[in-house]
Amino acid sequence: MAATKKARSTTKKKAAAKTPASNASPALPVEGIKPYQPKKGEEYMNDAQVEHFRNILLAWKRELMEEVDRTVGHMKEEAANFADPADRASQEEEFALELRTRDRERKLIKKIDESLEDIKTGDYGYCEQCGVEIGLSRLEARPTATLCFDCKTLQEIKEKQMA
């Protein structure tokens, strides 16, 4: 019986090592910046919270800009005029996918800049439609959020109805 307990214990440890911890934080925009832990009775969007989200936005923007630089370097290094049309087409498709990704990131950088501007004006963290607090957990998940959960839900419902 002692051998069975030991075997189960060893099996559980191996399984735990293979699977991610259940208390692992969700995917964050920026690695290394832990979610803000509000203190009891703390005022919403106080200086500490604003600084936390400013740091997230700036670090996220810096990562995206570095990715743009890597893409430009990669495309310069890898650009070749292949004689084989299939090779040329493959390279063009790869570049097109990279450029599409960078275009999406360019739009995200614009949203980050708008969020940084909202921080300067004191509008960050409040819904642009109804004015209520967006919420720390929503901002942690999407630091560029401009709508509260309810307004975003309504917007998505309207978009589905129009489609």
OpenMM code with the backbone's topology and positions (N, CA, C; nanometers):
from openmm import Vec3, app, unit

residues = "MET ALA ALA THR LYS LYS ALA ARG SER THR THR LYS LYS LYS ALA ALA ALA LYS THR PRO ALA SER ASN ALA SER PRO ALA LEU PRO VAL GLU GLY ILE LYS PRO TYR GLN PRO LYS LYS GLY GLU GLU TYR MET ASN ASP ALA GLN VAL GLU HIS PHE ARG ASN ILE LEU LEU ALA TRP LYS ARG GLU LEU MET GLU GLU VAL ASP ARG THR VAL GLY HIS MET LYS GLU GLU ALA ALA ASN PHE ALA ASP PRO ALA ASP ARG ALA SER GLN GLU GLU GLU PHE ALA LEU GLU LEU ARG THR ARG ASP ARG GLU ARG LYS LEU ILE LYS LYS ILE ASP GLU SER LEU GLU ASP ILE LYS THR GLY ASP TYR GLY TYR CYS GLU GLN CYS GLY VAL GLU ILE GLY LEU SER ARG LEU GLU ALA ARG PRO THR ALA THR LEU CYS PHE ASP CYS LYS THR LEU GLN GLU ILE LYS GLU LYS GLN MET ALA".split()
positions = [
    Vec3(0.0825, -0.1192, 0.0000),
    Vec3(0.0000, 0.0000, 0.0000),
    Vec3(0.0869, 0.1256, 0.0000),
    Vec3(0.1946, 0.1264, 0.0736),
    Vec3(0.2851, 0.2416, 0.0769),
    Vec3(0.3446, 0.2651, -0.0619),
    Vec3(0.3728, 0.1554, -0.1333),
    Vec3(0.4279, 0.1693, -0.2690),
    Vec3(0.3254, 0.2321, -0.3624),
    Vec3(0.1962, 0.2009, -0.3437),
    Vec3(0.0905, 0.2572, -0.4270),
    Vec3(0.0782, 0.4070, -0.4035),
    Vec3(0.0834, 0.4497, -0.2760),
    Vec3(0.0765, 0.5930, -0.2439),
    Vec3(0.1935, 0.6667, -0.3065),
    Vec3(0.3129, 0.6070, -0.2962),
    Vec3(0.4317, 0.6707, -0.3517),
    Vec3(0.4200, 0.6822, -0.5045),
    Vec3(0.3697, 0.5775, -0.5675),
    Vec3(0.3528, 0.5791, -0.7134),
    Vec3(0.2538, 0.6871, -0.7553),
    Vec3(0.1407, 0.6982, -0.6799),
    Vec3(0.0421, 0.8035, -0.7114),
    Vec3(0.1023, 0.9414, -0.6936),
    Vec3(0.1786, 0.9570, -0.5865),
    Vec3(0.2409, 1.0862, -0.5585),
    Vec3(0.3370, 1.1244, -0.6707),
    Vec3(0.4176, 1.0279, -0.7146),
    Vec3(0.5129, 1.0525, -0.8224),
    Vec3(0.4401, 1.0843, -0.9524),
    Vec3(0.3310, 1.0110, -0.9803),
    Vec3(0.2528, 1.0350, -1.1009),
    Vec3(0.1931, 1.1747, -1.0987),
    Vec3(0.1400, 1.2177, -0.9835),
    Vec3(0.0825, 1.3525, -0.9729),
    Vec3(0.1883, 1.4590, -0.9968),
    Vec3(0.3077, 1.4381, -0.9414),
    Vec3(0.4150, 1.5360, -0.9597),
    Vec3(0.4536, 1.5469, -1.1061),
    Vec3(0.4633, 1.4313, -1.1746),
    Vec3(0.4974, 1.4333, -1.3175),
    Vec3(0.3894, 1.5035, -1.3978),
    Vec3(0.2632, 1.4760, -1.3662),
    Vec3(0.1520, 1.5393, -1.4374),
    Vec3(0.1527, 1.6893, -1.4140),
    Vec3(0.1814, 1.7297, -1.2905),
    Vec3(0.1851, 1.8724, -1.2593),
    Vec3(0.2978, 1.9408, -1.3348),
    Vec3(0.4079, 1.8712, -1.3524),
    Vec3(0.5211, 1.9308, -1.4241),
    Vec3(0.4891, 1.9479, -1.5721),
    Vec3(0.4046, 1.8597, -1.6284),
    Vec3(0.3725, 1.8663, -1.7707),
    Vec3(0.2653, 1.9694, -1.8020),
    Vec3(0.1707, 1.9899, -1.7106),
    Vec3(0.0607, 2.0813, -1.7371),
    Vec3(0.0879, 2.2155, -1.6726),
    Vec3(0.0410, 2.3244, -1.7348),
    Vec3(0.0613, 2.4550, -1.6751),
    Vec3(-0.0172, 2.4657, -1.5450),
    Vec3(0.0360, 2.5430, -1.4533),
    Vec3(-0.0299, 2.5604, -1.3239),
    Vec3(-0.1643, 2.6281, -1.3437),
    Vec3(-0.2629, 2.5856, -1.2671),
    Vec3(-0.3971, 2.6417, -1.2818),
    Vec3(-0.4024, 2.7859, -1.2345),
    Vec3(-0.3070, 2.8251, -1.1494),
    Vec3(-0.3067, 2.9623, -1.1018),
    Vec3(-0.2152, 3.0512, -1.1859),
    Vec3(-0.1701, 3.0014, -1.2985),
    Vec3(-0.0862, 3.0826, -1.3861),
    Vec3(-0.1686, 3.1994, -1.4390),
    Vec3(-0.1039, 3.3137, -1.4518),
    Vec3(-0.1759, 3.4316, -1.4981),
    Vec3(-0.2123, 3.4155, -1.6452),
    Vec3(-0.3245, 3.4762, -1.6864),
    Vec3(-0.3624, 3.4685, -1.8273),
    Vec3(-0.2597, 3.5421, -1.9128),
    Vec3(-0.2660, 3.5199, -2.0409),
    Vec3(-0.1723, 3.5855, -2.1309),
    Vec3(-0.1840, 3.7365, -2.1161),
    Vec3(-0.0737, 3.7986, -2.0893),
    Vec3(-0.0708, 3.9435, -2.0711),
    Vec3(-0.0071, 4.0072, -2.1930),
    Vec3(-0.0431, 4.1330, -2.2216),
    Vec3(0.0183, 4.1996, -2.3359),
    Vec3(0.1702, 4.2087, -2.3233),
    Vec3(0.2190, 4.2277, -2.2009),
    Vec3(0.3616, 4.2452, -2.1791),
    Vec3(0.4085, 4.1462, -2.0734),
    Vec3(0.5052, 4.0642, -2.1094),
    Vec3(0.5620, 3.9697, -2.0135),
    Vec3(0.6413, 4.0458, -1.9083),
    Vec3(0.6342, 3.9953, -1.7862),
    Vec3(0.7145, 4.0532, -1.6791),
    Vec3(0.6453, 4.1609, -1.5982),
    Vec3(0.5338, 4.2132, -1.6453),
    Vec3(0.4594, 4.3124, -1.5680),
    Vec3(0.3397, 4.2410, -1.5077),
    Vec3(0.3425, 4.2285, -1.3770),
    Vec3(0.2364, 4.1554, -1.3076),
    Vec3(0.1107, 4.2406, -1.2993),
    Vec3(-0.0058, 4.1755, -1.2948),
    Vec3(-0.1316, 4.2501, -1.2822),
    Vec3(-0.1326, 4.3356, -1.1559),
    Vec3(-0.1990, 4.4471, -1.1649),
    Vec3(-0.2091, 4.5381, -1.0513),
    Vec3(-0.2973, 4.4751, -0.9446),
    Vec3(-0.2540, 4.4802, -0.8223),
    Vec3(-0.3306, 4.4270, -0.7095),
    Vec3(-0.3866, 4.5452, -0.6304),
    Vec3(-0.5151, 4.5773, -0.6499),
    Vec3(-0.5720, 4.6932, -0.5785),
    Vec3(-0.5806, 4.6667, -0.4283),
    Vec3(-0.5618, 4.7726, -0.3542),
    Vec3(-0.5746, 4.7647, -0.2094),
    Vec3(-0.7175, 4.7973, -0.1709),
    Vec3(-0.7612, 4.7441, -0.0604),
    Vec3(-0.8983, 4.7639, -0.0152),
    Vec3(-0.9253, 4.9137, 0.0037),
    Vec3(-1.0363, 4.9592, -0.0529),
    Vec3(-1.0764, 5.0988, -0.0397),
    Vec3(-0.9995, 5.1950, -0.1288),
    Vec3(-0.9189, 5.1416, -0.2180),
    Vec3(-0.8359, 5.2248, -0.3053),
    Vec3(-0.9217, 5.2939, -0.4117),
    Vec3(-0.8910, 5.4187, -0.4395),
    Vec3(-0.9635, 5.4963, -0.5394),
    Vec3(-0.9290, 5.4449, -0.6796),
    Vec3(-1.0311, 5.4377, -0.7662),
    Vec3(-1.0122, 5.3916, -0.9038),
    Vec3(-0.9292, 5.4923, -0.9818),
    Vec3(-0.8364, 5.4427, -1.0599),
    Vec3(-0.7448, 5.5196, -1.1439),
    Vec3(-0.6657, 5.6223, -1.0621),
    Vec3(-0.6151, 5.5760, -0.9492),
    Vec3(-0.5253, 5.6607, -0.8703),
    Vec3(-0.3885, 5.6642, -0.9392),
    Vec3(-0.2949, 5.7368, -0.8825),
    Vec3(-0.1637, 5.7544, -0.9454),
    Vec3(-0.0916, 5.6213, -0.9684),
    Vec3(-0.1004, 5.5300, -0.8716),
    Vec3(-0.0318, 5.4005, -0.8856),
    Vec3(-0.0911, 5.3195, -1.0002),
    Vec3(-0.2224, 5.3198, -1.0127),
    Vec3(-0.2873, 5.2453, -1.1208),
    Vec3(-0.2548, 5.3073, -1.2558),
    Vec3(-0.2608, 5.4370, -1.2636),
    Vec3(-0.2302, 5.5059, -1.3898),
    Vec3(-0.0865, 5.4765, -1.4314),
    Vec3(0.0062, 5.4814, -1.3359),
    Vec3(0.1462, 5.4530, -1.3663),
    Vec3(0.1638, 5.3080, -1.4124),
    Vec3(0.0924, 5.2164, -1.3486),
    Vec3(0.0977, 5.0742, -1.3863),
    Vec3(0.0559, 5.0570, -1.5329),
    Vec3(-0.0565, 5.1158, -1.5699),
    Vec3(-0.1049, 5.0996, -1.7075),
    Vec3(-0.0187, 5.1777, -1.8071),
    Vec3(0.0369, 5.2892, -1.7666),
    Vec3(0.1297, 5.3625, -1.8540),
    Vec3(0.2505, 5.2731, -1.8837),
    Vec3(0.3030, 5.2069, -1.7795),
    Vec3(0.4183, 5.1180, -1.7986),
    Vec3(0.3843, 5.0026, -1.8923),
    Vec3(0.2663, 4.9454, -1.8763),
    Vec3(0.2237, 4.8366, -1.9653),
    Vec3(0.2171, 4.8859, -2.1091),
    Vec3(0.1519, 4.9993, -2.1299),
    Vec3(0.1344, 5.0515, -2.2656),
    Vec3(0.2681, 5.0853, -2.3304),
    Vec3(0.3576, 5.1481, -2.2550),
    Vec3(0.4881, 5.1843, -2.3105),
    Vec3(0.5719, 5.0608, -2.3428),
    Vec3(0.5699, 4.9614, -2.2546),
    Vec3(0.6459, 4.8391, -2.2790),
    Vec3(0.5888, 4.7636, -2.3991),
    Vec3(0.4563, 4.7597, -2.4098),
    Vec3(0.3906, 4.6921, -2.5217),
    Vec3(0.4271, 4.7603, -2.6524),
    Vec3(0.4233, 4.8929, -2.6528),
    Vec3(0.4581, 4.9684, -2.7732),
    Vec3(0.6044, 4.9430, -2.8111),
    Vec3(0.6918, 4.9414, -2.7122),
    Vec3(0.8340, 4.9175, -2.7382),
    Vec3(0.8536, 4.7785, -2.8017),
    Vec3(0.7842, 4.6760, -2.7495),
    Vec3(0.7939, 4.5415, -2.8073),
    Vec3(0.7459, 4.5391, -2.9520),
    Vec3(0.6359, 4.6065, -2.9788),
    Vec3(0.5829, 4.6095, -3.1152),
    Vec3(0.6784, 4.6819, -3.2099),
    Vec3(0.7378, 4.7903, -3.1639),
    Vec3(0.8321, 4.8649, -3.2485),
    Vec3(0.9572, 4.7808, -3.2770),
    Vec3(1.0021, 4.7045, -3.1787),
    Vec3(1.1170, 4.6162, -3.2009),
    Vec3(1.0830, 4.5098, -3.3038),
    Vec3(0.9616, 4.4613, -3.3000),
    Vec3(0.9177, 4.3608, -3.3979),
    Vec3(0.9158, 4.4208, -3.5392),
    Vec3(0.8747, 4.5448, -3.5505),
    Vec3(0.8763, 4.6128, -3.6804),
    Vec3(1.0195, 4.6200, -3.7329),
    Vec3(1.1125, 4.6571, -3.6456),
    Vec3(1.2533, 4.6657, -3.6871),
    Vec3(1.3060, 4.5298, -3.7315),
    Vec3(1.2685, 4.4233, -3.6597),
    Vec3(1.3125, 4.2888, -3.6974),
    Vec3(1.2562, 4.2498, -3.8338),
    Vec3(1.1317, 4.2864, -3.8592),
    Vec3(1.0690, 4.2525, -3.9874),
    Vec3(1.1406, 4.3226, -4.1019),
    Vec3(1.1693, 4.4496, -4.0844),
    Vec3(1.2384, 4.5245, -4.1899),
    Vec3(1.3742, 4.4608, -4.2182),
    Vec3(1.4472, 4.4283, -4.1122),
    Vec3(1.5775, 4.3637, -4.1293),
    Vec3(1.5654, 4.2289, -4.1984),
    Vec3(1.4667, 4.1512, -4.1567),
    Vec3(1.4446, 4.0181, -4.2156),
    Vec3(1.4114, 4.0293, -4.3641),
    Vec3(1.3260, 4.1233, -4.3981),
    Vec3(1.2858, 4.1359, -4.5381),
    Vec3(1.4020, 4.1838, -4.6252),
    Vec3(1.4880, 4.2687, -4.5698),
    Vec3(1.6056, 4.3126, -4.6466),
    Vec3(1.7026, 4.1971, -4.6678),
    Vec3(1.7246, 4.1177, -4.5628),
    Vec3(1.8193, 4.0068, -4.5711),
    Vec3(1.7691, 3.8941, -4.6607),
    Vec3(1.6421, 3.8656, -4.6519),
    Vec3(1.5868, 3.7501, -4.7210),
    Vec3(1.5392, 3.7795, -4.8630),
    Vec3(1.5299, 3.9058, -4.8985),
    Vec3(1.4805, 3.9398, -5.0322),
    Vec3(1.5764, 3.8849, -5.1379),
    Vec3(1.5216, 3.8054, -5.2251),
    Vec3(1.6023, 3.7472, -5.3327),
    Vec3(1.5143, 3.7343, -5.4556),
    Vec3(1.5765, 3.7390, -5.5690),
    Vec3(1.5039, 3.7227, -5.6937),
    Vec3(1.5257, 3.5792, -5.7405),
    Vec3(1.4366, 3.4909, -5.6937),
    Vec3(1.4495, 3.3498, -5.7287),
    Vec3(1.4135, 3.3271, -5.8754),
    Vec3(1.4878, 3.2383, -5.9371),
    Vec3(1.4581, 3.2027, -6.0763),
    Vec3(1.3325, 3.1171, -6.0833),
    Vec3(1.3143, 3.0326, -5.9838),
    Vec3(1.1983, 2.9441, -5.9815),
    Vec3(1.0752, 3.0226, -5.9373),
    Vec3(0.9708, 3.0250, -6.0202),
    Vec3(0.8496, 3.0997, -5.9847),
    Vec3(0.7842, 3.0515, -5.8549),
    Vec3(0.7941, 2.9225, -5.8262),
    Vec3(0.7343, 2.8695, -5.7027),
    Vec3(0.8073, 2.9238, -5.5799),
    Vec3(0.9407, 2.9296, -5.5886),
    Vec3(1.0188, 2.9857, -5.4775),
    Vec3(0.9878, 3.1342, -5.4580),
    Vec3(0.9777, 3.2050, -5.5686),
    Vec3(0.9470, 3.3476, -5.5624),
    Vec3(0.8081, 3.3695, -5.5019),
    Vec3(0.7126, 3.2877, -5.5430),
    Vec3(0.5756, 3.2994, -5.4913),
    Vec3(0.5712, 3.2683, -5.3412),
    Vec3(0.6461, 3.1692, -5.2996),
    Vec3(0.6512, 3.1355, -5.1568),
    Vec3(0.7073, 3.2520, -5.0755),
    Vec3(0.8136, 3.3113, -5.1262),
    Vec3(0.8735, 3.4243, -5.0558),
    Vec3(0.7770, 3.5430, -5.0516),
    Vec3(0.7114, 3.5707, -5.1612),
    Vec3(0.6166, 3.6820, -5.1646),
    Vec3(0.5000, 3.6581, -5.0688),
    Vec3(0.4545, 3.5346, -5.0608),
    Vec3(0.3460, 3.5014, -4.9674),
    Vec3(0.3919, 3.5204, -4.8230),
    Vec3(0.5130, 3.4768, -4.7926),
    Vec3(0.5686, 3.4945, -4.6581),
    Vec3(0.5777, 3.6428, -4.6229),
    Vec3(0.6278, 3.7223, -4.7166),
    Vec3(0.6383, 3.8658, -4.6926),
    Vec3(0.5011, 3.9300, -4.6774),
    Vec3(0.4046, 3.8869, -4.7565),
    Vec3(0.2694, 3.9420, -4.7480),
    Vec3(0.2086, 3.9142, -4.6105),
    Vec3(0.2282, 3.7927, -4.5612),
    Vec3(0.1775, 3.7594, -4.4269),
    Vec3(0.2446, 3.8445, -4.3197),
    Vec3(0.3752, 3.8618, -4.3324),
    Vec3(0.4478, 3.9445, -4.2362),
    Vec3(0.3991, 4.0891, -4.2405),
    Vec3(0.3798, 4.1408, -4.3601),
    Vec3(0.3342, 4.2788, -4.3733),
    Vec3(0.1921, 4.2969, -4.3199),
    Vec3(0.1083, 4.1970, -4.3392),
    Vec3(-0.0284, 4.2036, -4.2860),
    Vec3(-0.0256, 4.2069, -4.1329),
    Vec3(0.0617, 4.1241, -4.0755),
    Vec3(0.0776, 4.1236, -3.9296),
    Vec3(0.1289, 4.2582, -3.8808),
    Vec3(0.2278, 4.3125, -3.9506),
    Vec3(0.2822, 4.4429, -3.9093),
    Vec3(0.1770, 4.5524, -3.9226),
    Vec3(0.0888, 4.5418, -4.0237),
    Vec3(-0.0172, 4.6414, -4.0400),
    Vec3(-0.1133, 4.6366, -3.9215),
    Vec3(-0.1471, 4.5163, -3.8779),
    Vec3(-0.2337, 4.5028, -3.7600),
    Vec3(-0.1642, 4.5619, -3.6380),
    Vec3(-0.0338, 4.5381, -3.6260),
    Vec3(0.0420, 4.5924, -3.5137),
    Vec3(0.0518, 4.7449, -3.5223),
    Vec3(0.0595, 4.7975, -3.6444),
    Vec3(0.0623, 4.9433, -3.6618),
    Vec3(-0.0665, 5.0043, -3.6081),
    Vec3(-0.1797, 4.9391, -3.6374),
    Vec3(-0.3085, 4.9868, -3.5855),
    Vec3(-0.3131, 4.9758, -3.4338),
    Vec3(-0.2545, 4.8704, -3.3802),
    Vec3(-0.2496, 4.8539, -3.2350),
    Vec3(-0.1627, 4.9623, -3.1712),
    Vec3(-0.0517, 4.9963, -3.2344),
    Vec3(0.0344, 5.1033, -3.1832),
    Vec3(-0.0435, 5.2347, -3.1797),
    Vec3(-0.1263, 5.2582, -3.2807),
    Vec3(-0.2099, 5.3787, -3.2815),
    Vec3(-0.3051, 5.3780, -3.1620),
    Vec3(-0.3650, 5.2625, -3.1331),
    Vec3(-0.4543, 5.2528, -3.0167),
    Vec3(-0.3776, 5.2739, -2.8865),
    Vec3(-0.2567, 5.2217, -2.8806),
    Vec3(-0.1736, 5.2417, -2.7614),
    Vec3(-0.1448, 5.3904, -2.7439),
    Vec3(-0.1099, 5.4586, -2.8523),
    Vec3(-0.0848, 5.6031, -2.8452),
    Vec3(-0.2093, 5.6788, -2.7987),
    Vec3(-0.3261, 5.6376, -2.8468),
    Vec3(-0.4512, 5.7011, -2.8028),
    Vec3(-0.4746, 5.6773, -2.6542),
    Vec3(-0.4434, 5.5569, -2.6063),
    Vec3(-0.4584, 5.5263, -2.4642),
    Vec3(-0.3617, 5.6091, -2.3802),
    Vec3(-0.2394, 5.6257, -2.4290),
    Vec3(-0.1424, 5.7094, -2.3576),
    Vec3(-0.1896, 5.8543, -2.3523),
    Vec3(-0.2524, 5.8998, -2.4590),
    Vec3(-0.3090, 6.0350, -2.4605),
    Vec3(-0.4236, 6.0459, -2.3601),
    Vec3(-0.5075, 5.9409, -2.3520),
    Vec3(-0.6165, 5.9395, -2.2534),
    Vec3(-0.5619, 5.9452, -2.1111),
    Vec3(-0.4477, 5.8817, -2.0886),
    Vec3(-0.3853, 5.8898, -1.9561),
    Vec3(-0.3483, 6.0344, -1.9258),
    Vec3(-0.2927, 6.1045, -2.0242),
    Vec3(-0.2536, 6.2446, -2.0037),
    Vec3(-0.3733, 6.3337, -1.9730),
    Vec3(-0.4852, 6.3060, -2.0386),
    Vec3(-0.6033, 6.3911, -2.0201),
    Vec3(-0.6903, 6.3481, -1.9023),
    Vec3(-0.6582, 6.2303, -1.8436),
    Vec3(-0.7364, 6.1821, -1.7302),
    Vec3(-0.8597, 6.1024, -1.7692),
    Vec3(-0.8721, 6.0680, -1.8971),
    Vec3(-0.9881, 5.9928, -1.9453),
    Vec3(-0.9654, 5.8419, -1.9450),
    Vec3(-0.8424, 5.7988, -1.9222),
    Vec3(-0.8101, 5.6561, -1.9290),
    Vec3(-0.8828, 5.5786, -1.8189),
    Vec3(-0.9385, 5.4648, -1.8583),
    Vec3(-1.0042, 5.3776, -1.7620),
    Vec3(-1.1535, 5.4005, -1.7506),
    Vec3(-1.2052, 5.4968, -1.8265),
    Vec3(-1.3479, 5.5279, -1.8230),
    Vec3(-1.4071, 5.5061, -1.9617),
    Vec3(-1.5267, 5.4504, -1.9661),
    Vec3(-1.5940, 5.4190, -2.0915),
    Vec3(-1.6193, 5.5460, -2.1718),
    Vec3(-1.5840, 5.5429, -2.2999),
    Vec3(-1.6036, 5.6618, -2.3835),
    Vec3(-1.7490, 5.6812, -2.4233),
    Vec3(-1.8347, 5.5799, -2.4022),
    Vec3(-1.9768, 5.5961, -2.4356),
    Vec3(-2.0605, 5.6385, -2.3155),
    Vec3(-2.0434, 5.5678, -2.2029),
    Vec3(-2.1309, 5.5955, -2.0890),
    Vec3(-2.0578, 5.6596, -1.9709),
    Vec3(-1.9254, 5.6595, -1.9726),
    Vec3(-1.8486, 5.7267, -1.8694),
    Vec3(-1.8221, 5.6474, -1.7429),
    Vec3(-1.8696, 5.5237, -1.7345),
    Vec3(-1.8450, 5.4447, -1.6132),
    Vec3(-1.7042, 5.3849, -1.6175),
    Vec3(-1.6603, 5.3340, -1.5028),
    Vec3(-1.5290, 5.2716, -1.4938),
    Vec3(-1.5245, 5.1456, -1.5813),
    Vec3(-1.4193, 5.1322, -1.6582),
    Vec3(-1.4015, 5.0133, -1.7408),
    Vec3(-1.3664, 4.8941, -1.6520),
    Vec3(-1.2880, 4.9167, -1.5511),
    Vec3(-1.2501, 4.8105, -1.4580),
    Vec3(-1.1066, 4.7658, -1.4772),
    Vec3(-1.0408, 4.7404, -1.3657),
    Vec3(-0.8997, 4.7017, -1.3705),
    Vec3(-0.8787, 4.5689, -1.4412),
    Vec3(-0.9653, 4.4708, -1.4166),
    Vec3(-0.9451, 4.3393, -1.4778),
    Vec3(-0.9597, 4.3473, -1.6298),
    Vec3(-1.0533, 4.4266, -1.6776),
    Vec3(-1.0697, 4.4435, -1.8226),
    Vec3(-0.9492, 4.5162, -1.8821),
    Vec3(-0.9003, 4.6173, -1.8118),
    Vec3(-0.7831, 4.6907, -1.8611),
    Vec3(-0.6573, 4.6048, -1.8566),
    Vec3(-0.6482, 4.5148, -1.7588),
    Vec3(-0.5337, 4.4229, -1.7555),
    Vec3(-0.5365, 4.3321, -1.8783),
    Vec3(-0.6557, 4.2852, -1.9142),
    Vec3(-0.6697, 4.1962, -2.0294),
    Vec3(-0.6515, 4.2715, -2.1602),
    Vec3(-0.7012, 4.3938, -2.1662),
    Vec3(-0.6935, 4.4748, -2.2885),
    Vec3(-0.6665, 4.6196, -2.2495),
    Vec3(-0.5395, 4.6558, -2.2327),
    Vec3(-0.5059, 4.7911, -2.1856),
    Vec3(-0.5539, 4.9046, -2.2758),
    Vec3(-0.5899, 4.8726, -2.3995),
    Vec3(-0.6370, 4.9766, -2.4913),
    Vec3(-0.7893, 4.9843, -2.4949),
    Vec3(-0.8564, 4.9139, -2.4049),
    Vec3(-1.0027, 4.9139, -2.4032),
    Vec3(-1.0556, 5.0546, -2.3796),
    Vec3(-1.1570, 5.0919, -2.4567),
    Vec3(-1.2181, 5.2242, -2.4407),
    Vec3(-1.3644, 5.2146, -2.4018),
    Vec3(-1.4169, 5.0921, -2.4003),
    Vec3(-1.5572, 5.0713, -2.3658),
    Vec3(-1.5671, 4.9774, -2.2458),
    Vec3(-1.6654, 5.0026, -2.1598),
    Vec3(-1.6916, 4.9110, -2.0492),
    Vec3(-1.7488, 4.7816, -2.1068),
    Vec3(-1.7584, 4.6813, -2.0242),
    Vec3(-1.8051, 4.5508, -2.0697),
    Vec3(-1.9446, 4.5595, -2.1320),
    Vec3(-2.0360, 4.6318, -2.0672),
    Vec3(-2.1740, 4.6405, -2.1174),
    Vec3(-2.1809, 4.7105, -2.2531),
    Vec3(-2.1116, 4.8234, -2.2667),
    Vec3(-2.1143, 4.8962, -2.3945),
    Vec3(-2.0472, 4.8154, -2.5058),
    Vec3(-1.9403, 4.7437, -2.4725),
    Vec3(-1.8730, 4.6603, -2.5728),
    Vec3(-1.9648, 4.5465, -2.6173),
    Vec3(-2.0364, 4.4873, -2.5221),
    Vec3(-2.1308, 4.3803, -2.5552),
    Vec3(-2.2397, 4.4323, -2.6482),
    Vec3(-2.2953, 4.5485, -2.6167),
    Vec3(-2.3986, 4.6082, -2.7030),
    Vec3(-2.3444, 4.6375, -2.8422),
    Vec3(-2.2220, 4.6894, -2.8482),
    Vec3(-2.1601, 4.7187, -2.9777),
    Vec3(-2.1470, 4.5917, -3.0618),
    Vec3(-2.1042, 4.4822, -2.9985),
    Vec3(-2.0874, 4.3559, -3.0716),
    Vec3(-2.2213, 4.3005, -3.1174),
    Vec3(-2.3256, 4.3155, -3.0360),
    Vec3(-2.4595, 4.2700, -3.0752),
    Vec3(-2.5073, 4.3486, -3.1964),
    Vec3(-2.4877, 4.4802, -3.1945),
    Vec3(-2.5289, 4.5644, -3.3069),
    Vec3(-2.4531, 4.5268, -3.4343),
    Vec3(-2.3217, 4.4982, -3.4201),
    Vec3(-2.2419, 4.4593, -3.5364),
    Vec3(-2.2933, 4.3298, -3.5968),
    Vec3(-2.3319, 4.2344, -3.5111),
    Vec3(-2.3847, 4.1071, -3.5615),
    Vec3(-2.5179, 4.1279, -3.6336),
    Vec3(-2.6004, 4.2183, -3.5811),
    Vec3(-2.7303, 4.2431, -3.6436),
    Vec3(-2.7148, 4.3115, -3.7787),
    Vec3(-2.6135, 4.3946, -3.7925),
    Vec3(-2.5920, 4.4671, -3.9174),
    Vec3(-2.5314, 4.3765, -4.0250),
    Vec3(-2.4628, 4.2726, -3.9845),
    Vec3(-2.3934, 4.1846, -4.0806),
    Vec3(-2.4883, 4.0967, -4.1571),
] * unit.nanometer
topology = app.Topology()
chain = topology.addChain("A")
for resn in residues:
    res = topology.addResidue(resn, chain)
    for name in ("N", "CA", "C"):
        topology.addAtom(name, app.Element.getBySymbol(name[0]), res)
